Amino acid sequence: MNRFNALPLKLLILMTALISGFLGTAAPGHAADGKGSASPGVFVHYMSWYEAKPTRPHWGWHWTMNHFNPDERDQKQRRSIASHYYPLIGPYDSSDPHVLEYHALLMKLAGIDGVIIDWYGTTEFRDYAIIHQNTRRLIETLNRFGLKYAICYEDQAVKHMVEAGFILPTEAMERGKQHLQWLKDHRFKEPLYAKSEGKPLLLVFGPQYFQSDQWKELFASVQVTPAFFSLDHLRDPAVGIFGWPPMWMSKDKRLTFGQVEAYLKVFYARPTKKIGIAFPGFHDIYEEAGDRPSYGYLDAEKGKVLRDTLRLAQDSNSALIQIATWNDFGEGTTIEPAHEYGYRYLEIIRENRKKKGHKTAAGTESHLRLPLRIYELRKKAPARQQKELDAVVKWMTQGAYDKAKTRLDSLERQPRK
């Protein structure tokens, strides 16, 4: 179920050496930095694949990896989950509206412009249909908060369907066309869907299945030409590339920041459009779960890796930066607040965006703590208080943080009956 399994090791190594493509600058979105220049938009890569009790009758694979049992708790009352990091709100279901509100509020306060959503299509296979429905709910929340979004299509989904005998190889193209047609009909024309030079932004994690001529056929079939970005090196008909933590470069399962810098130097030197990349570190749990060997470890250095990769991305002339990731807890690339590192990564992003003049990052570090208090009240407040919480959230989106805090203080003192 992890996304790297289908990428051959030799291909991953070659990614650091290939340089090809078109000249140009992507323009998905900018924020003024107050000095007459432009600062790249910052998006977070987001996973909508979590299934959790009590929203569902079971815990999904991404919390268990068929090894951990979240029904078991440790001495701190934390559940046993497939991650080295424990979210502040505990393991959650990606369809939970309170979770989605919490995430969106945190993004707004940190100065994050939007979300790149990991998406496996619409087919009822594995958990792909659940991810699809969760994505729909996420987008409804993003629209509510005025956050932009784009899709990162996992074409390996079609590969898995073929390998499992769910569809025939001769049916693969038709399945891909159905997925792209759905995006065209339901997403690409949405007001908050991210654009690059007027075209809908579409990333592919790979590609891992469809080849160049097949992509051309896919786009021709739905009569749309997106701003198509492939992973790490340009593959026709992509117009640009995006990066990812280069774990394939690690030696003895340890990646150094020097290796990261070498990878990014090559990546940003490529003469093509680029989506910049920033990340906090890497600490997967696949080996402990018995799923596969670990991809390796990149020490977060208490935020230095995120701070430096974000700086390098901003210096690269990329018009958009993708942070990998908001919440891939299995691979330990998360910036969502967790017990092990608190709000460290959001504070780094917020401070960076504040220096660039980003308006929604104008609050203080203490304001980043308010969404958690709202979430906790949502879970226990009676109906009459939910409407008051709606008002608090509205004040937060308007920048009235102190007003929202005062009302929260009052609500927390009120009885729950």
C-alpha positions as CSV (number, residue, x, y, z in Angstrom):
1,M,0.0,0.0,0.0
2,N,3.0,2.4,0.2
3,R,3.7,4.4,-2.9
4,F,7.3,3.5,-3.4
5,N,6.9,-0.2,-3.9
6,A,6.3,0.0,-7.6
7,L,9.4,2.1,-8.4
8,P,12.3,0.0,-9.5
9,L,15.5,0.8,-7.6
10,K,17.6,1.3,-10.8
11,L,15.0,3.9,-12.0
12,L,15.2,5.7,-8.7
13,I,18.9,6.0,-8.9
14,L,18.7,7.2,-12.5
15,M,16.4,10.0,-11.3
16,T,19.3,11.9,-9.8
17,A,21.2,12.0,-13.2
18,L,18.6,12.7,-15.9
19,I,18.3,16.2,-17.1
20,S,15.8,17.0,-19.9
21,G,12.8,19.1,-20.7
22,F,11.4,22.5,-21.7
23,L,12.5,26.0,-20.5
24,G,9.9,28.0,-18.6
25,T,8.5,29.0,-15.3
26,A,5.3,27.5,-13.8
27,A,2.9,29.9,-12.2
28,P,0.3,28.0,-10.0
29,G,0.1,30.7,-7.4
30,H,2.1,33.5,-5.8
31,A,2.0,35.5,-2.6
32,A,3.4,39.0,-2.4
33,D,6.5,39.3,-0.2
34,G,6.1,43.0,0.4
35,K,9.1,44.0,-1.6
36,G,7.6,44.0,-5.1
37,S,8.8,40.5,-5.9
38,A,6.9,37.2,-5.7
39,S,7.1,34.4,-3.2
40,P,6.2,30.8,-4.3
41,G,2.9,29.4,-3.2
42,V,3.2,26.7,-0.6
43,F,1.1,23.5,-0.8
44,V,1.2,20.4,1.4
45,H,1.0,16.8,0.0
46,Y,-2.0,15.2,1.8
47,M,-3.1,11.6,2.4
48,S,-6.8,10.9,2.6
49,W,-6.4,7.2,3.3
50,Y,-7.0,6.9,7.0
51,E,-9.8,4.7,8.4
52,A,-10.4,4.7,12.2
53,K,-12.8,3.8,14.9
54,P,-15.4,5.0,15.9
55,T,-16.1,6.6,12.5
56,R,-15.7,3.1,11.0
57,P,-16.1,-0.3,12.6
58,H,-12.4,-1.1,12.0
59,W,-8.9,0.4,11.8
60,G,-7.6,0.8,8.3
61,W,-4.3,-0.6,6.9
62,H,-2.5,2.7,7.2
63,W,-2.8,2.7,11.0
64,T,-2.2,-1.0,11.3
65,M,-0.1,-2.3,8.4
66,N,-1.5,-5.7,9.4
67,H,0.8,-5.6,12.4
68,F,-0.2,-2.9,14.9
69,N,-3.4,-2.9,16.9
70,P,-4.7,0.6,17.7
71,D,-7.1,-0.9,20.2
72,E,-4.1,-1.5,22.5
73,R,-2.8,1.5,24.4
74,D,0.5,2.2,26.2
75,Q,1.0,3.8,29.6
76,K,0.4,7.2,28.2
77,Q,-2.9,5.9,26.7
78,R,-1.6,6.3,23.2
79,R,-2.8,3.7,20.7
80,S,-0.4,1.3,19.0
81,I,-0.2,2.6,15.4
82,A,2.0,2.1,12.3
83,S,4.1,5.2,12.9
84,H,7.0,6.6,14.9
85,Y,4.9,9.7,15.4
86,Y,1.6,10.1,17.2
87,P,-0.7,12.9,16.0
88,L,-1.8,15.3,18.7
89,I,-5.5,14.3,18.1
90,G,-4.6,10.6,18.0
91,P,-5.2,8.3,15.0
92,Y,-8.2,9.6,13.0
93,D,-10.5,8.9,10.1
94,S,-10.0,11.0,7.0
95,S,-13.7,11.5,6.5
96,D,-14.2,13.1,10.0
97,P,-15.4,16.6,9.4
98,H,-13.9,17.8,12.7
99,V,-10.5,16.4,11.7
100,L,-10.7,18.2,8.3
101,E,-11.7,21.4,9.9
102,Y,-8.8,21.1,12.3
103,H,-6.3,20.5,9.5
104,A,-7.6,23.4,7.4
105,L,-7.5,25.8,10.3
106,L,-3.9,24.8,11.0
107,M,-3.0,25.3,7.3
108,K,-4.5,28.7,7.2
109,L,-2.7,29.8,10.4
110,A,0.6,28.5,9.1
111,G,0.3,30.4,5.8
112,I,-0.1,27.4,3.7
113,D,-1.9,28.2,0.4
114,G,-3.3,24.8,-0.6
115,V,-3.1,21.0,-0.7
116,I,-1.9,18.5,-3.3
117,I,-4.1,15.5,-2.7
118,D,-2.8,11.9,-3.2
119,W,-5.6,10.2,-5.3
120,Y,-6.0,6.7,-6.7
121,G,-9.0,7.2,-8.9
122,T,-12.7,6.2,-8.4
123,T,-12.6,2.4,-8.7
124,E,-14.0,0.1,-6.0
125,F,-10.7,-1.7,-5.5
126,R,-8.7,-2.0,-2.3
127,D,-9.4,1.3,-0.4
128,Y,-9.3,3.5,-3.5
129,A,-13.0,4.3,-3.4
130,I,-12.8,5.2,0.2
131,I,-9.8,7.5,-0.5
132,H,-11.9,9.0,-3.3
133,Q,-14.9,9.7,-1.0
134,N,-12.5,11.1,1.6
135,T,-11.0,13.4,-1.0
136,R,-14.4,14.7,-1.8
137,R,-15.0,15.6,1.8
138,L,-11.6,17.2,2.1
139,I,-12.2,19.4,-0.9
140,E,-15.5,20.5,0.5
141,T,-13.6,21.7,3.6
142,L,-10.8,23.3,1.5
143,N,-13.5,25.2,-0.4
144,R,-15.0,26.4,2.9
145,F,-11.7,27.8,4.0
146,G,-10.6,29.2,0.7
147,L,-7.6,26.8,0.3
148,K,-6.5,25.8,-3.2
149,Y,-5.9,22.2,-4.2
150,A,-4.6,20.0,-7.0
151,I,-4.5,16.3,-7.6
152,C,-1.5,14.0,-7.6
153,Y,-2.7,10.9,-9.5
154,E,-1.3,7.5,-8.5
155,D,-1.4,5.7,-11.8
156,Q,0.1,2.7,-10.0
157,A,-3.6,2.1,-9.0
158,V,-4.3,0.8,-12.5
159,K,-1.1,-1.3,-12.3
160,H,-2.3,-2.9,-9.1
161,M,-5.7,-3.7,-10.6
162,V,-4.1,-5.4,-13.6
163,E,-1.7,-7.4,-11.4
164,A,-4.5,-8.5,-9.1
165,G,-6.6,-9.7,-12.1
166,F,-9.3,-7.1,-11.2
167,I,-9.1,-5.8,-14.8
168,L,-7.4,-7.1,-17.9
169,P,-4.3,-5.4,-19.3
170,T,-6.4,-4.5,-22.4
171,E,-8.9,-2.6,-20.0
172,A,-6.2,-0.5,-18.3
173,M,-6.4,2.5,-20.7
174,E,-10.1,2.7,-20.4
175,R,-9.8,2.7,-16.6
176,G,-7.3,5.5,-16.8
177,K,-9.6,7.5,-19.1
178,Q,-12.5,7.1,-16.7
179,H,-10.3,8.5,-13.9
180,L,-9.2,11.5,-16.0
181,Q,-12.7,12.1,-17.3
182,W,-13.9,12.3,-13.7
183,L,-11.3,14.9,-12.9
184,K,-12.2,16.9,-15.9
185,D,-15.9,16.8,-15.2
186,H,-15.7,17.4,-11.4
187,R,-12.4,19.1,-10.5
188,F,-10.4,20.9,-13.2
189,K,-13.0,23.7,-13.6
190,E,-13.5,24.3,-9.9
191,P,-12.6,27.9,-8.9
192,L,-10.1,26.8,-6.3
193,Y,-8.4,24.1,-8.4
194,A,-4.8,25.2,-8.9
195,K,-3.8,26.4,-12.3
196,S,-0.5,26.9,-14.1
197,E,-0.6,29.3,-17.0
198,G,-4.3,28.8,-17.1
199,K,-4.2,25.0,-17.2
200,P,-5.3,22.7,-14.4
201,L,-2.3,21.4,-12.4
202,L,-2.0,17.6,-12.4
203,L,0.9,15.7,-10.8
204,V,1.6,12.0,-11.2
205,F,3.5,10.0,-8.7
206,G,5.8,8.5,-11.2
207,P,4.4,7.7,-13.8
208,Q,4.5,4.1,-12.6
209,Y,2.3,2.5,-15.2
210,F,1.2,4.6,-18.2
211,Q,3.9,5.5,-20.8
212,S,4.4,8.7,-22.8
213,D,2.2,7.8,-25.8
214,Q,-0.5,6.4,-23.4
215,W,-0.6,9.7,-21.5
216,K,-1.1,11.6,-24.8
217,E,-3.9,9.2,-25.6
218,L,-5.4,9.7,-22.1
219,F,-5.4,13.5,-22.4
220,A,-6.7,13.4,-26.0
221,S,-9.6,11.2,-24.9
222,V,-10.9,13.7,-22.4
223,Q,-10.0,16.7,-24.5
224,V,-7.9,18.4,-21.8
225,T,-4.3,19.4,-21.6
226,P,-3.3,19.9,-18.0
227,A,-0.2,21.4,-16.6
228,F,1.2,17.9,-16.1
229,F,4.2,17.3,-13.7
230,S,6.0,14.0,-13.3
231,L,8.2,12.8,-10.5
232,D,11.9,13.9,-10.4
233,H,12.6,13.8,-14.1
234,L,10.7,14.8,-17.2
235,R,8.6,12.3,-19.0
236,D,6.8,13.3,-22.2
237,P,4.1,14.8,-22.2
238,A,4.9,16.3,-18.8
239,V,5.8,20.0,-18.9
240,G,7.6,19.9,-15.6
241,I,8.9,17.9,-12.6
242,F,8.5,17.8,-8.8
243,G,10.9,16.4,-6.2
244,W,10.6,14.0,-3.3
245,P,12.8,13.0,-0.4
246,P,15.7,11.1,-2.1
247,M,15.7,8.0,0.0
248,W,17.2,5.9,-2.8
249,M,20.5,7.8,-2.2
250,S,20.9,6.6,1.4
251,K,23.8,4.4,2.4
252,D,23.4,1.9,5.2
253,K,19.8,3.2,5.5
254,R,21.0,6.6,6.6
255,L,20.5,9.7,4.4
256,T,22.6,12.7,5.2
257,F,21.6,16.3,4.5
258,G,24.7,16.6,2.3
259,Q,23.1,13.9,0.0
260,V,19.9,15.9,0.1
261,E,21.7,19.0,-1.0
262,A,23.4,17.2,-3.8
263,Y,20.1,15.8,-5.0
264,L,18.4,19.2,-4.8
265,K,21.3,20.9,-6.7
266,V,20.8,18.5,-9.6
267,F,17.0,18.8,-9.4
268,Y,16.9,22.6,-9.4
269,A,19.5,22.8,-12.2
270,R,17.3,21.0,-14.6
271,P,16.1,23.2,-17.5
272,T,12.4,22.7,-17.1
273,K,9.5,23.9,-15.0
274,K,9.7,22.7,-11.4
275,I,7.6,22.4,-8.3
276,G,10.0,22.9,-5.5
277,I,10.2,20.4,-2.6
278,A,10.6,20.8,1.1
279,F,10.3,18.1,3.8
280,P,11.1,17.7,7.5
281,G,12.9,14.3,7.4
282,F,12.1,10.6,6.8
283,H,11.5,7.8,9.3
284,D,9.3,5.0,8.0
285,I,7.9,2.1,9.9
286,Y,7.6,-0.5,7.2
287,E,10.4,-2.7,8.5
288,E,9.0,-2.8,12.1
289,A,5.6,-3.6,10.6
290,G,7.0,-6.5,8.6
291,D,5.7,-4.9,5.4
292,R,9.0,-4.4,3.5
293,P,12.6,-3.2,4.3
294,S,12.9,0.3,5.4
295,Y,13.7,3.0,2.8
296,G,16.1,4.6,5.3
297,Y,16.2,7.4,7.8
298,L,16.8,11.1,7.4
299,D,17.2,12.9,10.8
300,A,15.0,16.0,11.0
301,E,17.7,17.8,13.0
302,K,15.0,19.5,15.1
303,G,13.6,21.3,12.1
304,K,16.8,22.2,10.3
305,V,16.0,19.9,7.3
306,L,12.6,21.5,6.8
307,R,14.0,25.0,7.2
308,D,16.8,24.5,4.8
309,T,14.9,22.6,2.1
310,L,12.2,25.3,2.3
311,R,14.9,28.0,1.8
312,L,16.4,26.1,-1.1
313,A,13.0,25.7,-2.8
314,Q,12.3,29.4,-2.4
315,D,15.7,30.3,-3.9
316,S,15.1,28.0,-6.9
317,N,12.7,30.1,-9.0
318,S,10.0,27.5,-8.6
319,A,6.6,29.1,-8.6
320,L,5.1,26.5,-6.3
321,I,6.6,24.6,-3.4
322,Q,5.2,21.2,-2.3
323,I,5.9,20.1,1.3
324,A,6.1,16.4,1.6
325,T,4.1,15.7,3.6
326,W,1.2,16.9,5.8
327,N,0.3,13.4,7.2
328,D,2.1,10.4,5.8
329,F,2.6,8.9,9.2
330,G,3.8,5.6,7.9
331,E,6.8,7.2,6.2
332,G,7.4,9.8,9.0
333,T,7.4,12.8,6.7
334,T,4.7,14.6,8.6
335,I,4.3,18.2,9.5
336,E,0.9,17.8,11.2
337,P,1.4,18.4,14.9
338,A,2.4,15.3,16.8
339,H,3.5,14.6,20.3
340,E,7.1,14.0,19.4
341,Y,7.7,17.4,17.8
342,G,4.7,19.5,18.6
343,Y,4.0,22.4,16.4
344,R,7.7,22.8,15.4
345,Y,7.2,22.4,11.6
346,L,4.1,24.6,11.4
347,E,6.0,27.3,13.3
348,I,8.9,27.1,10.9
349,I,6.5,27.5,7.9
350,R,4.5,30.2,9.6
351,E,7.6,32.3,10.4
352,N,8.9,31.8,6.9
353,R,5.6,32.9,5.3
354,K,5.3,35.8,7.7
355,K,8.7,37.1,6.5
356,K,7.4,36.8,3.0
357,G,4.3,39.0,3.8
358,H,1.8,36.2,3.7
359,K,-1.4,37.6,5.2
360,T,-2.9,34.5,6.8
361,A,0.3,33.8,8.7
362,A,-0.1,37.1,10.6
363,G,-1.1,35.5,14.0
364,T,1.2,34.4,16.8
365,E,2.5,31.0,17.7
366,S,-0.1,30.7,20.4
367,H,-2.8,31.0,17.8
368,L,-1.6,27.8,16.2
369,R,-2.8,26.0,19.4
370,L,-6.4,27.2,19.0
371,P,-7.5,24.6,16.3
372,L,-6.7,21.8,18.7
373,R,-8.9,23.4,21.4
374,I,-11.7,23.8,18.8
375,Y,-11.4,20.1,17.7
376,E,-11.5,18.9,21.3
377,L,-14.6,21.0,22.0
378,R,-16.3,19.7,18.8
379,K,-16.0,16.2,20.1
380,K,-17.7,16.8,23.4
381,A,-19.8,20.0,23.1
382,P,-23.6,19.8,22.9
383,A,-25.5,21.0,19.9
384,R,-26.1,24.5,21.3
385,Q,-22.4,25.0,21.6
386,Q,-21.6,23.7,18.1
387,K,-23.1,26.9,16.6
388,E,-21.0,29.0,18.9
389,L,-17.9,27.0,17.7
390,D,-19.0,27.8,14.2
391,A,-18.7,31.5,15.0
392,V,-15.3,30.9,16.6
393,V,-14.1,29.2,13.4
394,K,-15.4,32.1,11.3
395,W,-13.5,34.6,13.5
396,M,-10.4,32.6,13.1
397,T,-10.7,32.7,9.3
398,Q,-11.2,36.5,9.5
399,G,-8.1,36.9,11.6
400,A,-9.9,37.8,14.8
401,Y,-7.8,35.4,16.8
402,D,-8.0,37.1,20.2
403,K,-11.8,37.3,19.9
404,A,-11.9,33.6,19.0
405,K,-9.6,32.8,22.0
406,T,-11.8,34.7,24.4
407,R,-14.9,32.9,23.3
408,L,-13.1,29.5,23.4
409,D,-12.1,30.3,27.0
410,S,-15.7,30.9,27.9
411,L,-17.0,27.8,26.1
412,E,-14.5,25.6,27.8
413,R,-15.8,26.7,31.2
414,Q,-19.4,26.0,30.3
415,P,-21.0,22.7,31.4
416,R,-21.4,20.0,28.8
417,K,-25.0,19.0,29.7
